[in-house]
Amino acid sequence: MLDVPDSETSLDKTVTREIKIEPETVVRLFHELYYGSAEKTWFNTTWLGIPLLKCPLDLWVYQEIIVETRPDIIIETGTYKGGSALYFAFLLDLLGNAGQVVSIDVAAFPDLPNHPLITYLDGSSTEDDIVTQVEALVQSKKRVMVILDSDHACEHVFKEMNIYGPMVTSGAYMIVEDSNVNGHPVKPEHGPGPMEAIERYLKKNDDFDVDRRCEKFLMTQNPKGYLCKK
Ligand SMILES: C[S@@+](CC[C@H](N)C(=O)[O-])C[C@H]1O[C@@H](n2cnc3c(N)ncnc32)[C@H](O)[C@@H]1O
């Protein structure tokens, strides 16, 4: 239960105190707190008991996108322990459509959660055999959504965007995860990553719009990473 102070106490004093701080600074400081206490925050986030590596603010945006766009199939690169695939499967199930989730990982994590809507593929997201399997799965689908959350090196993400971008259907999303690293605004030591891949992709292709409305909760791990297919 929330501990709400009465009007004579500290909250009143806090809100009336003038704070001169730019919104971007607040967002950066929140990122630093969130990443600085990762054991307590994103390494300690679960969906129905299964770990997943996403900020709850982004998970809420995912929910809104999925409800609005009703994908028939969601392709996720980077399964990890299966929590995000399970989250998407439950949302599709709740919507009552016949959607499915295909989640790809190069590492075979044990005890992935079973769900009738989830198919796991073992292998690298960019290897021919995996891509061929995914192409076959999306072929007859009207609404295809893609989430890129595997290797976050720029080269790999750029390659994934070129492979999976064309599979996304008009009005659906390709979400490029973790574009906040390499100093955008966290982990400056990361090196070129998803943000650089997004910028490189958008310079060469005009098939997606960056949907900045998806950054409405201010803190997102995917700045410029919510891409809507034209
Ligand atoms: C950030 S985690 C995925 C988190 C998960 N989507 C979630 O939200 O809980 C990244 C995963 O990508 C996998 N990975 C790394 N390189 C890959 C590749 N080339 N192809 C597919 N998966 C890869 C790793 O094994 C790891 O499990």
PDBQT file of the ligand as one rigid body, heavy atoms in Angstrom, charges set to zero:
ROOT
HETATM    1  C1  LIG A 301      19.099  -9.656 -24.387  1.00  0.00    +0.000 C 
HETATM    2  S1  LIG A 301      18.979 -11.398 -24.427  1.00  0.00    +0.000 S 
HETATM    3  C2  LIG A 301      17.308 -11.641 -24.956  1.00  0.00    +0.000 C 
HETATM    4  C3  LIG A 301      16.332 -11.228 -23.937  1.00  0.00    +0.000 C 
HETATM    5  C4  LIG A 301      14.899 -11.635 -24.165  1.00  0.00    +0.000 C 
HETATM    6  N1  LIG A 301      14.399 -11.248 -25.453  1.00  0.00    +0.000 N 
HETATM    7  C5  LIG A 301      14.073 -11.011 -23.072  1.00  0.00    +0.000 C 
HETATM    8  O1  LIG A 301      13.503  -9.936 -23.289  1.00  0.00    +0.000 OA
HETATM    9  O2  LIG A 301      14.050 -11.587 -21.992  1.00  0.00    +0.000 OA
HETATM   10  C6  LIG A 301      19.937 -11.784 -25.823  1.00  0.00    +0.000 C 
HETATM   11  C7  LIG A 301      19.883 -13.227 -26.261  1.00  0.00    +0.000 C 
HETATM   12  O3  LIG A 301      20.359 -13.271 -27.598  1.00  0.00    +0.000 OA
HETATM   13  C8  LIG A 301      21.036 -14.469 -27.790  1.00  0.00    +0.000 C 
HETATM   14  N2  LIG A 301      21.897 -14.321 -28.981  1.00  0.00    +0.000 N 
HETATM   15  C9  LIG A 301      23.149 -13.783 -29.075  1.00  0.00    +0.000 A 
HETATM   16  N3  LIG A 301      23.581 -13.821 -30.344  1.00  0.00    +0.000 NA
HETATM   17  C10 LIG A 301      22.579 -14.385 -31.081  1.00  0.00    +0.000 A 
HETATM   18  C11 LIG A 301      22.416 -14.691 -32.447  1.00  0.00    +0.000 A 
HETATM   19  N4  LIG A 301      23.375 -14.441 -33.343  1.00  0.00    +0.000 N 
HETATM   20  N5  LIG A 301      21.251 -15.245 -32.848  1.00  0.00    +0.000 NA
HETATM   21  C12 LIG A 301      20.256 -15.514 -31.956  1.00  0.00    +0.000 A 
HETATM   22  N6  LIG A 301      20.369 -15.256 -30.646  1.00  0.00    +0.000 NA
HETATM   23  C13 LIG A 301      21.496 -14.701 -30.211  1.00  0.00    +0.000 A 
HETATM   24  C14 LIG A 301      21.762 -14.727 -26.475  1.00  0.00    +0.000 C 
HETATM   25  O4  LIG A 301      22.039 -16.090 -26.324  1.00  0.00    +0.000 OA
HETATM   26  C15 LIG A 301      20.740 -14.179 -25.464  1.00  0.00    +0.000 C 
HETATM   27  O5  LIG A 301      19.941 -15.197 -24.943  1.00  0.00    +0.000 OA
ENDROOT
TORSDOF 0
